[in-house]
Amino acid sequence: MRDPGARASSTPLVGGSAEPTLRDLSAPGRQAWSLPDLDVPRRNLDLPEMADAPPALPEVAERDLVAHFTRLAHRNFGVDLGAYPLGSCTMKYNPKVCDWAAELPGFRDLHPSAPAQLTQGILEAVVEAERILCELTGMSRASFQPPAGAAGELTGLLIMRAYHQEKGHPRHKVVIPDASHGTNPASVTLAGYEAVSVPSNAKGMVDIDALRAVVDEDTAGLMLTNPNTLGLFEEDIEVIAQIIHEVDGLVYYDGANLNAILGVVRPGDMGFDIVHSNLHKTFATPHGGGGPGSGPVAVVERLIQYLPGPIPTPAGDGAIVWEQPAASIGRVHGNHGNMLVVVRALTYMLALGGPGLERVAQRSVLNARYLEHLVGKEYAIPYTAPCMHEFVASAENLKKETGIRAMDVAKALPDYGFHAPTVYFPLVVDEALMLEPTETESPETVEALAKALLEIADVARQDPEYLHDAPHHTPVSRLDDAGAARSPVLTWFMEDSQ
Ligand SMILES: Cc1ncc(COP(=O)(O)O)c(C=O)c1O
């Protein structure tokens, strides 16, 4: 069996047979807990709701329990383990100081319904995060209720709808580029609009003539991410914004890729009216994994009245109160959003400061351009404008020559100690490999990642069969990802509990 020579991570991945479950480890009488002796009389509650016997939970010693979960953690790949170049997802290393702040008991143990007079500390954190976010995006006010990027998109579109509704004509269409992130057309449809696709030009940017052709008085607005999903900065962004504003449409910025422009250029200055940011990608909470996120929506002055509320707002006497915007679209989340993700983001912003945030943008672009330069020797780069924080390469040539596809290349990378990149997205590139090395990786790691990708291309020529079965050195090999999405098995029953 071939052994990849270039594994960047020195941490061994645990391979081999299936992990025993806690049930397999269970032995009668073992326990992972200890409680002090009762110092009050024992009472038996004789209630009809009570079961006859305790549930048949596994009985495991603390030592075995900890070993079990530690072993499982070692079988996983995460941002703390190595480079995770999953384009469009910004899976970067997150500084531990952000966890420290979010775990402070004064933040962590707060009840979400506690009144403002008892929660001034966390409200001040939210107000400060809003101030910095607005400064970075060029917006006037923000609401932190939306719990994810896609939720921010829907919120922004509902604000768009409220704006047009108040003018007496809700309109029906929202324009999105053909390379847009999948959540964009989904959010547009969910908000009750028709998604009108505008094609990219030969440079991978919005085709201005095609845009002019689809925009009219029935256009509520346009959704755009810039840098776009090809990793390119829309050079005609001011013209794009002007075309939409000429029909009184609103320009929506999908700010999921904000790390590429932090402190360098602001969506507000490009002409955008509504911006969502993915705090969980850009500001120190890992994306994915199903954990809580935060997709705050920020707007220009004339749209503040529609923001979801209530919003923490400094009152005249210095206290912070909850305030409902005048024509609010209402709540989009229970309580006030995922507050601890906001605390982590604020910690990140303050720890890095203005110059540090600017370096985030510079480093994210530098790393992507370096990686693009290194892998461009082997993989075609269909759009050649200088990339920003990510780029899209193509395995089309490799496929023609060897039968090895983008998916095979991606599945081989974990054998080298790297997470797989995004594949087959955006749809405008055949055999797309979308790579985002992120700002947190060193030049050595970027070089090791490039070396792995080049070596995989070599292996494709010498031994394509080997790559069809990759990865070979991970706890599990090829998974049926379509099956996992379409027929997920989300429940497991212990034999004697059915
Ligand atoms: C460009 C873009 N827009 C929107 C989203 C959606 O964000 P979320 O996954 O938090 O809903 C993403 C996801 O990373 C994205 O890359």
The ligand as a Gaussian input file, in Angstrom:
#p B3LYP/6-31G(d) Opt

LIG

0 1
 C      -20.893000      33.082000       0.609000
 C      -21.713000      32.463000       1.701000
 N      -22.960000      32.917000       1.940000
 C      -23.720000      32.398000       2.912000
 C      -23.278000      31.370000       3.713000
 C      -24.213000      30.798000       4.729000
 O      -23.763000      30.889000       6.047000
 P      -24.290000      29.853000       7.141000
 O      -23.682000      28.533000       6.832000
 O      -23.818000      30.406000       8.452000
 O      -25.781000      29.818000       7.076000
 C      -21.991000      30.859000       3.508000
 C      -21.481000      29.761000       4.342000
 O      -20.378000      29.696000       4.704000
 C      -21.183000      31.418000       2.475000
 O      -19.954000      30.970000       2.232000

